[in-house]
Amino acid sequence: GKFSKSRGVGVFGDMAKDTGIPADIWRFYLLYLRPEGQDSAFSWSDLMLKNNSELLNNLGNFINRAGMFVSKFFGGTVPNMVLTPDDKRLLARVTLELRQYHQLLEKVRWVA
């Protein structure tokens, strides 16, 4: 049902920590489920379903496709890269965006 701190309904920071579920899985699920303007409902089965179907299946599919691509086109070995100046600019931009993204994630991090 809906979280209610006063009624003791929900999983709160200290309880989530005690589950042993890694913080990144909680972050994924809560950001995935997070509503824009209303309460959200939590269930353990939905947490498991979203973790398995959305996170693990998609990540596993991506890794499998990348591995098959490397195997098919590069004989199973990732070739050495020679970065052009454009590549280096793009890499710098992506690195900056990832740092900013990580900082934003850290702002919603649970503190026990």
All heavy atoms as an XYZ file, in Angstrom:
902
protein
N       0.809     -1.185      0.000
C       0.000      0.000      0.000
C       0.857      1.254      0.000
O       2.062      1.193     -0.182
N       0.214      2.388      0.220
C       0.927      3.655      0.239
C       1.785      3.770      1.491
O       1.386      3.344      2.568
C      -0.058      4.816      0.184
C      -0.766      4.946     -1.133
C      -1.662      6.163     -1.137
C      -2.363      6.293     -2.477
N      -3.244      7.448     -2.501
N       2.946      4.372      1.323
C       3.825      4.603      2.460
C       3.158      5.568      3.433
O       2.514      6.527      3.024
C       5.139      5.228      2.004
C       6.159      4.255      1.491
C       5.797      3.057      0.929
C       7.502      4.551      1.575
C       6.742      2.174      0.450
C       8.452      3.681      1.104
C       8.081      2.489      0.535
N       3.328      5.298      4.706
C       2.855      6.207      5.747
C       3.767      6.034      6.944
O       3.735      4.997      7.614
C       1.411      5.892      6.142
O       1.065      6.615      7.305
N       4.561      7.038      7.208
C       5.477      6.960      8.346
C       4.707      6.871      9.646
O       5.061      6.099     10.541
C       6.428      8.155      8.344
C       7.567      7.996      9.314
C       8.620      9.042      9.103
C       9.817      8.741      9.982
N      10.913      9.642      9.751
N       3.622      7.623      9.765
C       2.849      7.617     11.011
C       2.191      6.268     11.279
O       2.051      5.865     12.429
C       1.798      8.732     10.986
O       0.873      8.508      9.945
N       1.812      5.557     10.210
C       1.194      4.235     10.389
C       2.218      3.098     10.309
O       1.863      1.934     10.444
C       0.103      4.013      9.336
C      -1.117      4.896      9.554
C      -2.210      4.632      8.535
N      -1.752      5.065      7.214
C      -1.934      4.378      6.095
N      -2.569      3.245      6.103
N      -1.481      4.837      4.948
N       3.484      3.452     10.044
C       4.526      2.430      9.962
C       4.434      1.573      8.715
O       4.866      0.428      8.707
N       3.852      2.126      7.651
C       3.710      1.389      6.396
C       4.789      1.851      5.438
O       4.888      3.031      5.126
C       2.321      1.619      5.761
C       2.227      0.924      4.414
C       1.224      1.153      6.705
N       5.610      0.922      4.995
C       6.648      1.260      4.033
C       8.001      0.746      4.472
O       8.156      0.119      5.512
N       8.966      1.023      3.633
C      10.354      0.670      3.906
C      11.109      1.982      3.980
O      11.134      2.737      3.011
C      10.948     -0.222      2.801
C      12.400     -0.559      3.102
C      10.129     -1.494      2.654
N      11.690      2.260      5.120
C      12.383      3.524      5.318
C      13.884      3.283      5.345
O      14.341      2.138      5.355
C      11.863      4.198      6.582
C      10.370      4.438      6.503
C       9.478      3.553      7.075
C       9.872      5.522      5.804
C       8.113      3.752      6.968
C       8.517      5.731      5.689
C       7.630      4.843      6.271
N      14.667      4.362      5.313
C      16.119      4.279      5.168
C      16.797      3.217      6.004
O      17.549      2.392      5.491
N      16.539      3.208      7.311
C      17.202      2.221      8.172
C      16.735      0.809      7.852
O      17.513     -0.136      7.867
C      16.989      2.548      9.652
C      15.519      2.635     10.038
O      14.656      2.816      9.149
O      15.247      2.522     11.249
N      15.459      0.645      7.505
C      14.935     -0.672      7.163
C      15.515     -1.155      5.835
O      15.834     -2.326      5.678
C      13.409     -0.629      7.088
C      12.731     -0.272      8.397
S      11.008      0.184      8.149
C      10.290     -1.413      7.866
N      15.627     -0.251      4.865
C      16.184     -0.621      3.563
C      17.622     -1.072      3.719
O      18.046     -2.051      3.100
C      16.092      0.557      2.594
N      18.361     -0.373      4.556
C      19.761     -0.738      4.790
C      19.857     -2.141      5.381
O      20.718     -2.931      4.997
C      20.410      0.282      5.720
C      21.858      0.029      5.986
C      22.417      1.086      6.916
C      23.841      0.759      7.286
N      24.337      1.642      8.341
N      18.955     -2.459      6.293
C      18.978     -3.765      6.963
C      18.620     -4.924      6.041
O      18.876     -6.079      6.372
C      18.034     -3.756      8.172
C      18.517     -2.838      9.280
O      19.726     -2.475      9.289
O      17.690     -2.465     10.140
N      18.025     -4.658      4.877
C      17.660     -5.745      3.959
C      18.885     -6.369      3.304
O      18.811     -7.491      2.825
C      16.727     -5.253      2.828
O      17.446     -4.336      1.996
C      15.462     -4.633      3.367
N      19.988     -5.597      3.233
C      21.171     -6.088      2.543
C      21.114     -5.863      1.038
O      22.036     -6.232      0.314
N      20.021     -5.274      0.557
C      19.909     -4.968     -0.868
C      20.809     -3.769     -1.145
O      20.702     -2.747     -0.474
C      18.450     -4.659     -1.252
C      17.569     -5.897     -1.008
C      18.353     -4.190     -2.697
C      16.084     -5.635     -1.152
N      21.709     -3.862     -2.125
C      22.626     -2.750     -2.404
C      21.893     -1.438     -2.689
O      20.816     -1.427     -3.290
C      23.403     -3.221     -3.638
C      23.311     -4.712     -3.595
C      21.955     -5.012     -3.006
N      22.507     -0.351     -2.260
C      21.905      0.979     -2.414
C      21.590      1.294     -3.870
O      20.569      1.933     -4.163
C      22.826      2.036     -1.823
N      22.427      0.857     -4.803
C      22.170      1.169     -6.216
C      20.887      0.517     -6.731
O      20.218      1.075     -7.597
C      23.360      0.764     -7.086
C      24.541      1.699     -6.924
O      24.332      2.871     -6.531
O      25.671      1.277     -7.179
N      20.534     -0.643     -6.208
C      19.277     -1.284     -6.610
C      18.100     -0.487     -6.067
O      17.118     -0.244     -6.772
C      19.232     -2.757     -6.157
C      20.257     -3.556     -6.963
C      17.829     -3.340     -6.306
C      20.416     -4.985     -6.557
N      18.203     -0.035     -4.805
C      17.157      0.834     -4.256
C      17.047      2.121     -5.064
O      15.961      2.581     -5.376
C      17.446      1.173     -2.789
C      17.124      0.062     -1.853
C      18.013     -0.720     -1.171
C      15.827     -0.407     -1.468
N      17.346     -1.632     -0.401
C      16.001     -1.459     -0.553
C      14.529     -0.020     -1.812
C      14.935     -2.141      0.016
C      13.460     -0.695     -1.230
C      13.671     -1.745     -0.328
N      18.181      2.717     -5.400
C      18.162      3.954     -6.179
C      17.458      3.744     -7.516
O      16.623      4.547     -7.926
C      19.580      4.463     -6.424
C      20.207      5.121     -5.250
C      21.553      5.731     -5.645
N      22.248      6.182     -4.476
C      23.408      5.705     -4.038
N      24.025      4.772     -4.717
N      23.957      6.172     -2.946
N      17.841      2.665     -8.206
C      17.204      2.370     -9.494
C      15.696      2.255     -9.319
O      14.925      2.888    -10.050
C      17.763      1.076    -10.101
C      16.862      0.506    -11.163
C      16.836      1.075    -12.426
C      16.013     -0.545    -10.882
C      15.976      0.587    -13.404
C      15.153     -1.043    -11.843
C      15.136     -0.475    -13.114
N      15.273      1.452     -8.367
C      13.845      1.185     -8.203
C      13.082      2.451     -7.817
O      12.032      2.751     -8.387
C      13.621      0.095     -7.155
C      12.157     -0.226     -6.969
C      11.440     -0.857     -7.980
C      11.491      0.127     -5.801
C      10.091     -1.143     -7.825
C      10.142     -0.151     -5.642
C       9.453     -0.779     -6.651
O       8.121     -1.060     -6.504
N      13.593      3.192     -6.883
C      12.891      4.386     -6.437
C      12.844      5.456     -7.515
O      11.838      6.150     -7.666
C      13.514      4.919     -5.151
C      13.341      3.993     -3.946
C      14.129      4.520     -2.760
C      11.870      3.805     -3.590
N      13.912      5.589     -8.286
C      13.881      6.547     -9.386
C      12.968      6.066    -10.512
O      12.308      6.864    -11.169
C      15.290      6.803     -9.912
C      16.180      7.614     -8.965
C      17.611      7.637     -9.483
C      15.651      9.020     -8.778
N      12.915      4.769    -10.725
C      12.030      4.195    -11.745
C      10.567      4.416    -11.366
O       9.737      4.760    -12.195
C      12.326      2.700    -11.888
C      11.535      2.026    -12.977
C      12.044      1.956    -14.266
C      10.298      1.462    -12.722
C      11.325      1.336    -15.285
C       9.570      0.849    -13.728
C      10.089      0.791    -14.999
O       9.373      0.184    -16.005
N      10.257      4.219    -10.096
C       8.894      4.256     -9.598
C       8.428      5.664     -9.232
O       7.235      5.920     -9.163
C       8.807      3.367     -8.348
C       7.458      3.101     -7.732
C       6.622      2.260     -8.688
C       7.631      2.377     -6.413
N       9.360      6.543     -9.023
C       9.072      7.865     -8.463
C       8.010      8.623     -9.258
O       8.186      8.910    -10.430
C      10.356      8.673     -8.433
C      10.242      9.958     -7.689
C      11.601     10.448     -7.421
N      11.817     11.717     -8.096
C      12.916     12.406     -7.968
N      13.907     11.952     -7.247
N      13.041     13.544     -8.577
N       6.920      8.971     -8.582
C       5.866      9.731     -9.261
C       6.214     11.213     -9.310
O       7.041     11.687     -8.540
C       4.649      9.497     -8.369
C       5.242      9.345     -7.008
C       6.573      8.639     -7.219
N       5.577     11.907    -10.207
C       5.821     13.347    -10.327
C       5.067     14.140     -9.285
O       5.551     15.132     -8.795
C       5.439     13.816    -11.733
C       6.384     13.315    -12.804
C       7.806     13.808    -12.609
O       8.007     14.989    -12.256
O       8.727     13.007    -12.807
N       3.844     13.744     -8.949
C       3.081     14.590     -8.052
C       2.135     13.860     -7.121
O       1.282     14.478     -6.514
N       2.273     12.552     -7.010
C       1.377     11.818     -6.123
C       2.163     10.760     -5.371
O       3.329     10.526     -5.659
C       0.230     11.179     -6.902
C       0.608      9.982     -7.743
C       1.039     10.333     -9.156
O       1.164     11.497     -9.509
N       1.284      9.332     -9.961
N       1.498     10.128     -4.408
C       2.135      9.053     -3.659
C       2.353      7.852     -4.568
O       1.691      7.702     -5.587
C       1.262      8.626     -2.477
C       1.183      9.695     -1.406
O       2.090     10.549     -1.364
O       0.224      9.675     -0.630
N       3.276      7.010     -4.183
C       3.491      5.782     -4.937
C       3.299      4.594     -4.012
O       3.466      4.705     -2.798
C       4.886      5.756     -5.563
O       5.872      5.821     -4.566
N       2.934      3.481     -4.591
C       2.737      2.256     -3.819
C       3.986      1.394     -3.942
O       4.620      1.354     -4.988
C       1.516      1.504     -4.333
N       4.341      0.716     -2.870
C       5.511     -0.150     -2.839
C       5.076     -1.578     -2.581
O       4.178     -1.826     -1.778
C       6.471      0.285     -1.724
C       7.600     -0.688     -1.512
C       8.722     -0.635     -2.311
C       7.523     -1.675     -0.538
C       9.767     -1.529     -2.138
C       8.562     -2.571     -0.356
C       9.679     -2.497     -1.159
N       5.722     -2.513     -3.274
C       5.547     -3.925     -2.937
C       6.871     -4.636     -3.191
O       7.608     -4.281     -4.118
C       4.421     -4.571     -3.758
O       4.832     -4.806     -5.086
N       7.144     -5.613     -2.351
C       8.385     -6.376     -2.513
C       8.400     -7.097     -3.845
O       9.429     -7.193     -4.505
C       8.549     -7.366     -1.361
C       8.903     -6.692     -0.076
C       8.082     -6.487      0.990
C      10.164     -6.105      0.266
N       8.754     -5.806      1.970
C      10.036     -5.561      1.559
C      11.378     -5.971     -0.392
C      11.075     -4.915      2.212
C      12.425     -5.328      0.250
C      12.268     -4.804      1.529
N       7.235     -7.620     -4.255
C       7.197     -8.350     -5.525
C       7.475     -7.407     -6.699
O       8.129     -7.801     -7.664
C       5.853     -9.067     -5.708
O       4.790     -8.136     -5.697
N       7.003     -6.151     -6.617
C       7.282     -5.202     -7.694
C       8.759     -4.820     -7.710
O       9.344     -4.677     -8.780
C       6.409     -3.961     -7.559
C       6.502     -3.076     -8.783
O       6.217     -3.580     -9.892
O       6.861     -1.892     -8.637
N       9.360     -4.661     -6.534
C      10.806     -4.387     -6.463
C      11.572     -5.504     -7.162
O      12.447     -5.252     -7.989
C      11.269     -4.251     -5.013
C      12.780     -4.216     -4.786
C      13.408     -2.955     -5.358
C      13.088     -4.323     -3.298
N      11.227     -6.747     -6.855
C      11.896     -7.891     -7.463
C      11.650     -7.926     -8.975
O      12.576     -8.138     -9.757
C      11.411     -9.193     -6.822
C      12.088    -10.433     -7.368
S      11.551    -11.948     -6.563
C       9.870    -12.058     -7.138
N      10.414     -7.697     -9.385
C      10.073     -7.720    -10.802
C      10.836     -6.653    -11.578
O      11.438     -6.934    -12.617
C       8.567     -7.509    -10.985
C       8.081     -7.438    -12.429
C       8.212     -8.796    -13.096
C       6.640     -6.953    -12.465
N      10.842     -5.418    -11.077
C      11.537     -4.330    -11.774
C      13.042     -4.567    -11.803
O      13.700     -4.309    -12.804
C      11.243     -2.973    -11.121
C       9.807     -2.532    -11.201
C       9.369     -2.227    -12.598
C       8.013     -1.580    -12.690
N       6.878     -2.403    -12.329
N      13.594     -5.067    -10.713
C      15.026     -5.362    -10.671
C      15.376     -6.434    -11.697
O      16.341     -6.288    -12.442
C      15.444     -5.802     -9.272
C      16.921     -6.074     -9.179
O      17.739     -5.199     -9.393
N      17.278     -7.316     -8.884
N      14.572     -7.491    -11.742
C      14.869     -8.596    -12.650
C      14.561     -8.261    -14.108
O      15.360     -8.553    -14.993
C      14.112     -9.849    -12.238
C      14.631    -10.436    -10.947
O      15.755    -10.169    -10.541
N      13.808    -11.201    -10.275
N      13.396     -7.656    -14.361
C      12.991     -7.449    -15.756
C      13.564     -6.176    -16.351
O      14.009     -6.178    -17.496
C      11.470     -7.439    -15.871
O      10.919     -6.342    -15.174
N      13.558     -5.100    -15.608
C      14.008     -3.825    -16.164
C      15.513     -3.645    -16.055
O      16.156     -3.221    -16.996
C      13.294     -2.657    -15.471
C      11.789     -2.676    -15.623
C      11.325     -2.515    -17.060
O      12.037     -1.879    -17.861
O      10.250     -3.039    -17.381
N      16.057     -3.925    -14.907
C      17.482     -3.675    -14.691
C      18.350     -4.836    -15.177
O      19.169     -4.663    -16.076
C      17.756     -3.389    -13.211
C      19.192     -3.057    -12.829
C      19.657     -1.790    -13.549
C      19.320     -2.873    -11.327
N      18.158     -6.016    -14.610
C      19.047     -7.132    -14.931
C      18.875     -7.652    -16.357
O      19.865     -7.898    -17.045
C      18.851     -8.268    -13.927
C      19.232     -7.927    -12.494
C      18.959     -9.108    -11.577
C      20.669     -7.471    -12.389
N      17.634     -7.806    -16.811
C      17.436     -8.294    -18.179
C      17.993     -7.313    -19.201
O      18.646     -7.716    -20.162
C      15.960     -8.558    -18.461
C      15.474     -9.838    -17.832
O      16.244    -10.640    -17.320
N      14.172    -10.027    -17.850
N      17.713     -6.032    -19.011
C      18.204     -5.039    -19.972
C      19.723     -4.933    -19.928
O      20.379     -4.844    -20.967
C      17.560     -3.680    -19.720
C      16.095     -3.666    -20.092
O      15.620     -4.500    -20.851
N      15.361     -2.718    -19.548
N      20.293     -4.938    -18.738
C      21.747     -4.883    -18.614
C      22.381     -6.141    -19.199
O      23.350     -6.071    -19.956
C      22.158     -4.712    -17.153
C      23.639     -4.583    -16.865
C      24.235     -3.370    -17.568
C      23.872     -4.489    -15.361
N      21.809     -7.309    -18.878
C      22.324     -8.558    -19.434
C      22.219     -8.600    -20.950
O      23.134     -9.060    -21.643
N      21.120     -8.097    -21.496
C      20.936     -8.046    -22.939
C      21.985     -7.134    -23.578
O      22.577     -7.476    -24.607
C      19.525     -7.561    -23.274
C      19.222     -7.626    -24.750
O      19.681     -8.521    -25.454
N      18.449     -6.667    -25.224
N      22.227     -5.980    -22.970
C      23.236     -5.054    -23.490
C      24.624     -5.698    -23.492
O      25.352     -5.640    -24.493
C      23.250     -3.769    -22.657
C      24.377     -2.848    -23.001
C      24.347     -2.100    -24.169
C      25.482     -2.736    -22.174
C      25.390     -1.250    -24.503
C      26.532     -1.891    -22.491
C      26.483     -1.147    -23.661
N      24.990     -6.350    -22.390
C      26.301     -6.989    -22.292
C      26.417     -8.121    -23.306
O      27.447     -8.274    -23.975
C      26.554     -7.485    -20.854
C      26.725     -6.276    -19.924
C      27.771     -8.408    -20.785
C      26.716     -6.616    -18.455
N      25.369     -8.914    -23.446
C      25.385    -10.010    -24.414
C      25.545     -9.476    -25.835
O      26.352     -9.996    -26.619
C      24.108    -10.841    -24.302
C      24.117    -12.021    -25.244
O      25.004    -12.874    -25.189
N      23.142    -12.063    -26.136
N      24.796     -8.436    -26.187
C      24.894     -7.867    -27.536
C      26.289     -7.296    -27.795
O      26.832     -7.451    -28.888
C      23.838     -6.792    -27.741
C      22.451     -7.361    -27.925
C      21.428     -6.245    -28.038
N      20.105     -6.789    -28.192
C      19.369     -6.643    -29.282
N      19.823     -5.964    -30.315
N      18.164     -7.167    -29.344
N      26.841     -6.618    -26.791
C      28.189     -6.061    -26.956
C      29.203     -7.185    -27.163
O      30.083     -7.094    -28.027
C      28.563     -5.215    -25.750
N      29.083     -8.246    -26.368
C      29.986     -9.384    -26.521
C      29.855    -10.054    -27.873
O      30.865    -10.414    -28.502
N      28.625    -10.220    -28.351
C      28.407    -10.829    -29.669
C      28.972     -9.937    -30.777
O      29.545    -10.436    -31.747
C      26.909    -11.072    -29.900
C      26.304    -12.087    -28.946
S      27.063    -13.724    -29.059
C      26.490    -14.228    -30.658
N      28.834     -8.621    -30.635
C      29.367     -7.680    -31.609
C      30.887     -7.797    -31.689
O      31.464     -7.883    -32.779
C      28.947     -6.254    -31.225
C      29.429     -5.205    -32.173
C      28.723     -4.916    -33.330
C      30.589     -4.497    -31.908
C      29.159     -3.950    -34.210
C      31.042     -3.515    -32.784
C      30.330     -3.243    -33.934
N      31.523     -7.826    -30.526
C      32.987     -7.945    -30.487
C      33.423     -9.280    -31.075
O      34.399     -9.354    -31.822
C      33.515     -7.765    -29.043
C      34.986     -8.147    -28.931
C      33.305     -6.329    -28.577
N      32.683    -10.325    -30.752
C      33.024    -11.649    -31.273
C      32.863    -11.706    -32.796
O      33.748    -12.204    -33.497
C      32.130    -12.695    -30.612
O      32.427    -13.977    -31.099
N      31.767    -11.176    -33.300
C      31.462    -11.249    -34.725
C      32.389    -10.381    -35.574
O      32.853    -10.805    -36.633
C      30.010    -10.832    -34.953
C      29.553    -10.917    -36.393
C      28.077    -10.575    -36.515
C      27.618    -10.639    -37.961
N      26.184    -10.329    -38.081
N      32.655     -9.165    -35.119
C      33.382     -8.216    -35.955
C      34.856     -8.036    -35.602
O      35.608     -7.488    -36.399
C      32.686     -6.849    -35.930
C      31.322     -6.870    -36.564
C      30.185     -6.844    -35.781
C      31.174     -6.958    -37.941
C      28.922     -6.867    -36.354
C      29.920     -6.986    -38.528
C      28.789     -6.946    -37.730
N      35.265     -8.504    -34.421
C      36.641     -8.266    -33.994
C      37.328     -9.523    -33.471
O      38.308     -9.442    -32.739
C      36.701     -7.164    -32.925
C      36.173     -5.845    -33.416
C      34.911     -5.403    -33.056
C      36.942     -5.049    -34.259
C      34.420     -4.189    -33.512
C      36.464     -3.830    -34.724
C      35.203     -3.403    -34.352
N      36.824    -10.687    -33.828
C      37.461    -11.941    -33.432
C      37.520    -12.153    -31.930
O      38.399    -12.839    -31.430
N      36.590    -11.570    -31.202
C      36.526    -11.775    -29.760
C      37.488    -10.925    -28.960
O      37.600    -11.100    -27.743
N      38.181    -10.009    -29.598
C      39.143     -9.149    -28.902
C      38.800     -7.691    -29.190
O      38.650     -7.302    -30.352
C      40.574     -9.427    -29.389
O      40.865    -10.805    -29.174
C      41.586     -8.574    -28.648
N      38.687     -6.918    -28.127
C      38.419     -5.489    -28.313
C      39.694     -4.841    -28.843
O      40.752     -4.925    -28.227
C      37.996     -4.821    -26.989
C      37.797     -3.318    -27.167
C      36.729     -5.476    -26.440
N      39.610     -4.210    -30.019
C      40.819     -3.612    -30.604
C      41.258     -2.364    -29.834
O      40.456     -1.716    -29.165
C      40.379     -3.240    -32.023
C      38.900     -3.108    -31.954
C      38.435     -4.038    -30.863
N      42.540     -2.051    -29.938
C      43.045     -0.814    -29.347
C      42.391      0.367    -30.048
O      42.145      0.340    -31.252
C      44.564     -0.712    -29.503
C      45.278     -1.697    -28.608
O      44.797     -2.027    -27.535
N      46.423     -2.175    -29.062
N      42.128      1.398    -29.271
C      41.487      2.587    -29.840
C      42.524      3.669    -30.094
O      43.452      3.842    -29.308
C      40.450      3.140    -28.860
C      39.220      2.291    -28.743
S      38.003      2.938    -27.563
C      37.881      4.643    -27.990
N      42.329      4.354    -31.170
C      43.112      5.553    -31.455
C      42.103      6.700    -31.466
O      41.248      6.773    -32.340
C      43.843      5.447    -32.812
C      44.592      6.728    -33.104
C      44.774      4.240    -32.829
N      42.189      7.555    -30.462
C      41.222      8.632    -30.317
C      41.609      9.847    -31.152
O      42.748     10.308    -31.099
C      41.090      9.043    -28.851
C      40.586      7.964    -27.896
C      40.586      8.490    -26.465
C      39.202      7.488    -28.275
N      40.638     10.342    -31.889
C      40.835     11.581    -32.643
C      40.551     12.754    -31.695
O      39.973     12.563    -30.617
C      39.866     11.651    -33.835
O      38.527     11.779    -33.319
C      39.975     10.423    -34.723
N      40.910     13.962    -32.084
C      40.554     15.120    -31.250
C      39.041     15.222    -30.997
O      38.624     15.578    -29.890
C      41.076     16.307    -32.055
C      42.238     15.740    -32.821
C      41.795     14.348    -33.186
N      38.229     14.890    -31.998
C      36.770     14.891    -31.797
C      36.353     13.854    -30.765
O      35.468     14.102    -29.938
C      36.043     14.622    -33.117
C      36.049     15.807    -34.064
O      36.286     16.949    -33.589
O      35.818     15.596    -35.268
N      36.972     12.677    -30.825
C      36.688     11.635    -29.834
C      37.018     12.123    -28.427
O      36.262     11.898    -27.478
C      37.498     10.364    -30.121
C      37.099      9.664    -31.404
O      35.927      9.788    -31.821
O      37.974      9.000    -31.993
N      38.151     12.784    -28.284
C      38.578     13.272    -26.968
C      37.627     14.344    -26.446
O      37.311     14.358    -25.251
C      40.011     13.797    -27.039
C      41.012     12.677    -27.254
C      42.423     13.206    -27.384
C      43.394     12.060    -27.682
N      44.752     12.529    -27.836
N      37.123     15.211    -27.315
C      36.151     16.224    -26.891
C      34.847     15.565    -26.447
O      34.258     15.940    -25.437
C      35.893     17.226    -28.018
C      36.991     18.275    -28.162
C      36.578     19.410    -29.097
N      36.472     18.988    -30.492
C      37.521     18.888    -31.323
N      38.742     19.202    -30.901
N      37.347     18.501    -32.559
N      34.404     14.576    -27.214
C      33.186     13.865    -26.849
C      33.366     13.144    -25.519
O      32.493     13.195    -24.647
C      32.797     12.867    -27.942
C      31.572     11.998    -27.632
C      30.321     12.852    -27.454
C      31.372     10.962    -28.733
N      34.482     12.486    -25.336
C      34.761     11.773    -24.094
C      34.777     12.736    -22.905
O      34.235     12.427    -21.838
C      36.096     11.030    -24.207
C      36.463     10.103    -23.068
C      35.398      9.056    -22.835
C      37.803      9.445    -23.348
N      35.360     13.902    -23.084
C      35.391     14.907    -22.016
C      33.975     15.362    -21.679
O      33.623     15.513    -20.500
C      36.260     16.092    -22.427
N      33.156     15.560    -22.696
C      31.763     15.998    -22.477
C      30.957     14.927    -21.756
O      30.205     15.210    -20.823
C      31.123     16.352    -23.825
C      29.698     16.794    -23.745
C      29.593     18.070    -22.939
N      28.220     18.353    -22.618
C      27.645     19.503    -22.810
N      28.329     20.508    -23.298
N      26.388     19.671    -22.482
N      31.113     13.676    -22.184
C      30.397     12.571    -21.541
C      30.850     12.423    -20.094
O      30.030     12.221    -19.188
C      30.589     11.255    -22.332
C      30.095     10.057    -21.537
C      29.882     11.334    -23.678
N      32.142     12.558    -19.852
C      32.672     12.469    -18.485
C      32.071     13.558    -17.607
O      31.662     13.290    -16.464
C      34.213     12.577    -18.501
O      34.730     11.489    -19.276
C      34.793     12.521    -17.103
N      31.980     14.767    -18.114
C      31.375     15.866    -17.367
C      29.913     15.580    -17.057
O      29.458     15.763    -15.915
C      31.504     17.171    -18.160
C      30.842     18.403    -17.544
C      31.511     18.774    -16.226
C      30.903     19.564    -18.514
N      29.177     15.105    -18.047
C      27.760     14.792    -17.835
C      27.589     13.684    -16.798
O      26.700     13.751    -15.949
C      27.093     14.383    -19.152
C      26.990     15.493    -20.168
C      26.033     16.600    -19.754
O      25.049     16.337    -19.030
O      26.269     17.751    -20.162
N      28.433     12.652    -16.865
C      28.347     11.561    -15.895
C      28.670     12.034    -14.483
O      28.033     11.609    -13.516
C      29.272     10.413    -16.292
C      28.782      9.551    -17.439
C      29.860      8.562    -17.866
C      27.507      8.820    -17.069
N      29.639     12.922    -14.345
C      29.956     13.474    -13.021
C      28.777     14.265    -12.468
O      28.438     14.149    -11.292
C      31.200     14.354    -13.099
C      32.474     13.565    -13.194
C      33.697     14.462    -13.147
N      34.892     13.654    -13.309
C      35.973     14.051    -13.932
N      36.040     15.276    -14.439
N      37.004     13.258    -14.049
N      28.160     15.072    -13.309
C      27.001     15.849    -12.864
C      25.837     14.927    -12.498
O      25.155     15.130    -11.492
C      26.580     16.849    -13.941
C      27.583     17.964    -14.118
C      27.252     18.873    -15.292
O      26.457     18.536    -16.157
N      27.880     20.033    -15.318
N      25.624     13.887    -13.292
C      24.578     12.910    -13.014
C      24.836     12.223    -11.668
O      23.937     12.075    -10.847
C      24.529     11.888    -14.154
C      23.582     10.743    -13.938
C      22.212     10.924    -14.063
C      24.068      9.476    -13.627
C      21.342      9.870    -13.871
C      23.194      8.421    -13.435
C      21.837      8.623    -13.561
O      20.985      7.574    -13.360
N      26.071     11.822    -11.441
C      26.431     11.160    -10.188
C      26.207     12.101     -9.003
O      25.702     11.677     -7.956
C      27.885     10.684    -10.233
C      28.261      9.865     -9.042
N      28.963     10.389     -7.998
C      28.009      8.568     -8.738
C      29.136      9.453     -7.091
N      28.568      8.339     -7.510
N      26.562     13.366     -9.146
C      26.339     14.334     -8.070
C      24.853     14.470     -7.760
O      24.461     14.553     -6.589
C      26.926     15.696     -8.446
C      28.439     15.720     -8.422
C      29.009     17.019     -8.981
O      28.275     17.845     -9.528
N      30.311     17.193     -8.863
N      24.021     14.478     -8.791
C      22.578     14.557     -8.566
C      22.050     13.307     -7.869
O      21.201     13.391     -6.978
C      21.846     14.777     -9.892
C      22.082     16.135    -10.536
C      21.483     16.177    -11.940
C      21.515     17.259     -9.684
N      22.573     12.137     -8.246
C      22.165     10.903     -7.558
C      22.571     10.942     -6.096
O      21.826     10.504     -5.228
C      22.799      9.691     -8.229
C      22.127      9.149     -9.474
C      22.905      7.952    -10.012
C      20.702      8.737     -9.190
N      23.742     11.445     -5.817
C      24.227     11.503     -4.442
C      23.353     12.411     -3.577
O      23.219     12.195     -2.384
C      25.672     11.970     -4.382
C      26.670     10.929     -4.871
C      26.669      9.666     -4.032
O      26.646      9.763     -2.786
O      26.678      8.564     -4.619
N      22.727     13.415     -4.172
C      21.873     14.323     -3.408
C      20.606     13.628     -2.898
O      20.009     14.078     -1.935
C      21.497     15.542     -4.251
C      22.644     16.500     -4.445
C      22.226     17.701     -5.255
C      23.398     18.631     -5.448
N      23.035     19.817     -6.236
N      20.197     12.559     -3.555
C      19.027     11.812     -3.085
C      19.439     10.548     -2.362
O      18.614      9.695     -2.067
C      18.050     11.476     -4.234
C      17.455     12.730     -4.831
C      18.693     10.606     -5.280
N      20.687     10.435     -2.014
C      21.206      9.260     -1.311
C      20.681      9.225      0.114
O      20.610     10.242      0.792
C      22.730      9.355     -1.304
C      23.404      8.200     -0.641
C      24.904      8.396     -0.708
N      25.557      7.251     -0.166
C      26.858      7.135     -0.092
N      27.624      8.085     -0.522
N      27.394      6.049      0.404
N      20.334      8.029      0.569
C      19.873      7.857      1.939
C      21.053      7.947      2.872
O      22.106      7.386      2.631
C      19.226      6.495      2.125
C      17.914      6.354      1.441
C      17.094      7.365      1.040
C      17.278      5.147      1.080
N      15.991      6.849      0.444
C      16.064      5.492      0.461
C      17.598      3.812      1.237
C      15.189      4.553     -0.006
C      16.722      2.873      0.775
C      15.530      3.246      0.156
N      20.858      8.605      3.968
C      21.884      8.686      5.001
C      21.322      7.993      6.231
O      20.278      8.399      6.753
C      22.262     10.155      5.300
C      23.294     10.215      6.410
C      22.730     10.842      4.042
N      22.007      6.952      6.676
C      21.519      6.199      7.837
C      22.009      6.810      9.127
O      23.008      7.443      9.205
C      21.960      4.750      7.750
